[in-house]
Amino acid sequence: MSSESCDADRKTAGREVYSAITGRKVLLVSICIALLFAFFIIDLMTGVSGMSAGQVLETLFYPDQAGSAAKTIVWSIRLPTALMAVLVGAALGMAGAEMQTILDNPLADPYTLGISTAAAFGAGLFIVFGIGIPAGTYTVPINAFAFSLLSCFMIYAVAKAKSADRNTIILTGIAMLFLFQSMVSLVQYLGSAQQQSSLLFWMFGSLQRATWGNIPIVFAAVVLIGILFMANSWKLTSLKLGDGKATSLGVNVKNLRRKILIGVSVLTSVAVSFTGTIGFVGLVGPHISRMLVGDDHRYFLPLSALMGAMLLSVSSTISKIVSPGLIFPIGIITSLVGVPFFMMLILKKRRAAY
């Protein structure tokens, strides 16, 4: 057998192996899309009135044929909340995936940079002192968003001055976290009991603030920032090789890190401003995705978005089961789900080390 034919056989075998690996990853993403749709329908079914899957599907796709009560329950009450759970979960999942990538830190998530505490401070300023834009429907979200971006701008300014070094970004983010935590504590201390209660509930996180007016805003942020991330998927994947090797492949690491940092900041700020603090989604979702498909961002990023969306959709369903008819903070549910999983990851890594 000639060397040319041997080379051709090896190339063919390599292509088959590569096709099998990519096919498996595409299948996993497809399965997760189907699971997300199932969880979404279950979320719409869950509530005090209760509805069957058939009723929900009929009301969704043929609203004119459904009864007025079912149409009101699904379209006016449950659907905005369920859609917000999917969108915010996807936003936090993508943000967490990119935070872990650009910082090369598996413990990083959207809140590592203190974005959520900055948002809480912005919300608290209006809730307690009335400081912000004139009162209106979006006063608290806009205040929260503005202070989130202020925190991001401060981190970006330091990162730019220090050549976007990942350790500098992490340390600056931790500084912002403690700074705004202390300022939130000060606002709570100065507020009345009712104001403290309102701010605390906002910080717990809730999907009940979802309306048909703010869903398009979150949707636009998820789509636009998601396109930005996917357009840089090859460059982001190369970062896992290290800054030096990524640079040798023609990647401007400093510019990429700054650009992705801005995208993560905007994505997280939009999500947090409408829902409050929802932890662990941006940490757990990317970890599960990495275990399933690795670090190839063509699959890792979409799967992280899907995992975040599924986690928050399931948490939304659980929150309605825990307290039927009452508004239960979804941030508590995500923490209760996330902490055991996080501890499992830590113990698994310790066993692997031994």
C-alpha positions in Angstrom: 0.0 0.0 0.0 1.4 3.4 -1.0 2.0 6.2 1.4 -0.5 8.4 -0.4 -3.3 5.8 0.2 -2.3 5.5 3.8 -2.5 9.2 4.3 -5.9 9.2 2.6 -7.2 6.4 4.9 -6.0 8.3 8.0 -7.7 11.5 6.8 -10.9 9.6 6.1 -10.7 8.0 9.6 -10.0 11.4 11.1 -13.0 13.0 9.4 -15.2 10.1 10.6 -14.1 10.5 14.2 -14.6 14.3 14.0 -18.0 13.9 12.4 -19.0 11.5 15.2 -17.9 13.9 17.9 -19.6 16.9 16.4 -22.7 14.8 15.7 -22.9 13.9 19.3 -22.6 17.5 20.4 -25.3 18.6 18.0 -27.5 15.8 19.3 -27.0 17.0 22.9 -27.9 20.6 22.0 -31.0 19.3 20.1 -32.0 17.2 23.1 -31.6 20.2 25.5 -33.8 22.4 23.2 -36.5 19.7 23.4 -36.1 19.5 27.2 -36.3 23.3 27.5 -39.6 23.3 25.6 -40.9 20.6 27.9 -39.9 22.5 31.0 -41.4 25.7 29.6 -44.8 24.0 29.1 -44.6 22.5 32.6 -43.9 26.0 34.0 -47.0 27.2 32.1 -49.1 24.3 33.5 -48.1 25.0 37.1 -50.2 27.3 39.2 -53.2 27.6 41.5 -55.8 27.0 38.8 -53.8 24.1 37.2 -53.9 23.3 33.5 -53.2 20.3 31.4 -50.5 20.2 28.7 -53.2 20.0 26.1 -54.9 23.1 27.4 -51.7 25.0 27.5 -50.7 24.1 24.0 -54.2 24.9 22.6 -54.1 28.3 24.3 -50.6 29.0 23.1 -51.1 28.1 19.4 -54.9 28.5 19.0 -55.8 31.3 21.5 -59.1 32.1 19.7 -60.3 28.6 20.3 -59.5 28.6 24.1 -61.8 30.0 26.7 -61.4 33.5 28.0 -60.2 32.3 31.5 -57.6 30.0 30.0 -56.4 32.8 27.6 -56.1 35.3 30.5 -54.2 32.8 32.7 -51.7 31.8 30.0 -51.2 34.9 28.0 -51.5 37.6 30.7 -50.2 35.9 33.8 -48.0 32.9 33.2 -46.5 33.4 29.8 -44.5 36.6 30.6 -43.0 35.0 33.7 -42.1 31.8 31.9 -40.5 33.6 29.0 -38.6 35.9 31.4 -37.3 32.7 33.2 -36.0 31.3 29.8 -34.5 34.6 28.7 -32.8 35.6 32.0 -31.6 32.0 32.5 -30.0 32.1 29.0 -28.5 35.5 29.6 -26.9 34.4 32.9 -25.8 31.0 31.4 -24.0 32.8 28.5 -22.5 35.4 30.8 -21.2 32.8 33.2 -19.7 30.8 30.3 -17.8 33.8 29.0 -16.7 35.0 32.4 -15.1 31.6 33.1 -13.5 31.7 29.7 -11.9 35.2 29.7 -10.8 34.9 33.3 -9.8 31.2 33.0 -11.5 30.6 36.4 -14.1 27.9 36.9 -15.5 29.7 39.9 -16.3 32.9 37.9 -19.9 33.9 37.2 -21.7 37.1 36.3 -21.7 38.2 39.9 -17.9 37.9 40.4 -17.5 41.5 39.2 -20.0 42.9 41.7 -22.6 43.6 39.0 -25.5 42.4 41.1 -24.6 44.2 44.2 -24.1 47.4 42.2 -27.6 46.9 40.8 -29.0 46.3 44.3 -27.4 49.6 45.4 -29.0 51.4 42.5 -32.4 49.9 43.3 -31.9 50.7 47.0 -31.2 54.4 46.4 -34.7 54.8 44.9 -36.5 52.4 47.2 -35.1 54.1 50.4 -34.3 57.6 49.3 -36.2 58.2 46.1 -33.0 59.0 44.3 -33.2 58.4 40.6 -35.3 59.3 37.6 -38.9 60.5 38.2 -41.1 57.7 39.5 -42.5 55.4 36.9 -42.9 51.8 35.9 -39.2 51.3 35.0 -37.6 53.5 37.7 -36.1 50.7 39.8 -34.9 48.7 36.8 -33.3 51.8 35.2 -31.6 52.7 38.5 -30.3 49.2 38.9 -29.1 49.0 35.3 -27.3 52.4 35.6 -25.3 51.4 38.6 -24.6 48.0 37.1 -23.0 49.7 34.1 -21.2 52.1 36.5 -19.5 49.1 38.2 -18.7 47.6 34.8 -17.2 50.9 33.5 -15.0 51.1 36.6 -13.7 47.6 36.0 -13.3 48.2 32.3 -11.3 51.4 33.0 -8.9 49.5 35.4 -8.6 46.6 32.9 -7.8 48.9 30.1 -5.1 50.7 32.2 -3.6 47.4 33.2 -3.7 45.7 29.8 -6.8 43.6 30.5 -4.9 41.2 32.7 -7.4 38.6 34.0 -6.1 38.7 37.6 -6.5 42.5 37.6 -10.1 42.0 36.4 -10.9 39.5 39.1 -9.3 41.6 41.9 -11.1 44.8 40.7 -14.4 42.9 40.5 -14.0 41.6 44.1 -13.2 45.2 45.2 -16.4 46.4 43.5 -18.3 43.5 45.1 -17.3 44.5 48.7 -17.7 48.2 48.0 -21.3 47.9 46.8 -22.1 45.3 49.4 -21.1 47.8 52.1 -23.1 50.6 50.4 -26.2 48.3 50.2 -25.9 47.6 53.9 -25.7 51.3 54.6 -28.8 52.0 52.6 -30.6 49.2 54.4 -29.5 50.6 57.8 -30.8 54.0 57.0 -34.1 52.8 55.6 -37.4 52.1 57.5 -38.6 48.6 58.2 -40.9 48.7 55.2 -38.1 50.0 52.9 -35.7 47.4 54.2 -38.3 44.7 53.4 -38.8 46.0 49.9 -35.1 46.1 49.1 -34.5 42.7 50.6 -37.3 41.2 48.5 -35.8 42.8 45.4 -32.4 41.4 46.2 -33.8 37.9 46.6 -34.8 37.9 42.9 -38.2 37.4 41.4 -39.7 36.7 38.0 -43.0 38.3 38.9 -41.8 41.7 37.6 -41.9 40.3 34.1 -44.3 42.2 31.7 -44.8 42.2 28.0 -43.1 45.6 28.0 -39.7 44.5 29.4 -39.5 41.0 27.8 -38.4 42.5 24.4 -35.6 44.4 26.1 -34.2 41.3 27.6 -34.7 39.3 24.4 -32.9 42.0 22.3 -29.9 41.9 24.8 -29.7 38.1 24.7 -29.8 37.9 20.8 -27.4 40.8 20.1 -24.8 39.8 22.8 -25.2 36.2 21.8 -24.4 37.1 18.2 -21.3 39.0 19.4 -20.2 35.9 21.5 -20.8 33.5 18.6 -18.9 35.7 16.2 -15.9 35.3 18.4 -16.4 31.6 19.2 -13.1 30.5 17.6 -11.1 33.1 19.4 -12.8 32.3 22.7 -12.0 28.6 22.3 -8.4 29.4 21.6 -8.1 31.2 25.0 -8.3 27.8 26.7 -4.8 27.2 25.3 -3.5 30.1 27.2 -2.9 33.7 26.3 0.5 33.0 24.7 -0.7 30.3 22.3 -3.9 32.3 21.5 -1.7 35.3 20.6 0.5 33.1 18.4 -2.7 32.0 16.5 -3.4 35.7 15.7 -5.8 36.5 18.5 -5.7 40.0 20.0 -6.2 38.7 23.6 -6.4 42.0 25.3 -9.0 43.4 22.9 -11.0 40.2 22.9 -11.1 40.2 26.7 -12.3 43.8 26.9 -14.9 43.2 24.3 -16.3 40.1 25.9 -16.2 41.8 29.3 -18.4 44.6 28.0 -20.8 42.1 26.5 -21.0 40.1 29.8 -21.6 43.3 31.7 -24.5 44.5 29.5 -26.1 41.1 29.4 -25.9 40.7 33.2 -27.0 44.3 33.9 -30.1 43.9 31.8 -31.1 40.6 33.4 -30.4 41.8 37.0 -32.3 45.1 36.5 -35.6 43.3 35.8 -35.3 40.3 38.1 -33.0 41.2 41.0 -30.3 39.0 42.2 -30.5 35.4 41.0 -27.4 33.4 41.9 -25.7 30.2 40.8 -27.4 30.0 37.3 -24.3 31.5 35.7 -22.0 29.2 37.6 -23.8 25.9 37.4 -25.1 26.1 33.8 -21.6 26.4 32.2 -20.1 23.7 34.4 -22.8 21.2 33.2 -22.3 22.3 29.6 -18.5 21.9 29.8 -18.9 18.4 31.1 -21.1 17.5 28.2 -19.5 19.2 25.2 -16.1 20.5 26.3 -14.8 24.1 25.6 -15.6 24.4 21.9 -17.7 27.6 22.0 -19.7 26.6 18.9 -21.4 24.1 21.2 -20.4 25.2 24.7 -22.0 28.7 24.5 -25.4 27.6 23.1 -25.6 24.7 25.6 -24.7 27.1 28.5 -27.6 29.3 27.4 -29.9 26.3 27.3 -28.7 25.0 30.7 -29.2 28.4 32.3 -32.7 28.7 30.8 -33.6 25.1 31.9 -32.3 25.7 35.4 -34.3 28.9 35.9 -37.4 27.5 34.2 -37.4 24.5 36.6 -36.7 26.9 39.5 -39.8 28.9 38.5 -41.9 25.8 38.5 -40.6 24.8 41.9 -41.2 28.3 43.4 -44.9 28.0 42.4 -45.2 24.5 43.9 -43.6 25.6 47.2 -46.0 28.5 47.8 -49.1 28.2 45.6 -50.7 31.6 45.0 -47.8 33.5 46.7 -44.8 35.2 45.2 -41.8 33.1 46.3 -38.3 34.6 45.6 -36.8 32.5 42.9 -33.3 33.4 44.0 -33.7 31.2 47.0 -34.7 28.3 44.8 -31.6 28.7 42.5 -29.3 28.9 45.6 -30.9 25.7 47.1 -30.4 23.9 43.8 -27.0 25.4 43.0 -25.2 24.9 46.3 -25.5 21.1 46.5 -24.4 20.9 42.8 -21.5 23.2 43.5 -20.4 21.2 46.5 -20.6 18.0 44.3 -18.2 19.6 41.8 -15.8 20.5 44.5 -15.8 17.0 46.0 -15.5 15.5 42.6 -12.4 17.6 41.8 -10.8 16.7 45.2 -11.3 13.0 44.5 -9.8 13.4 41.1 -6.7 15.1 42.7 -6.1 12.1 44.9 
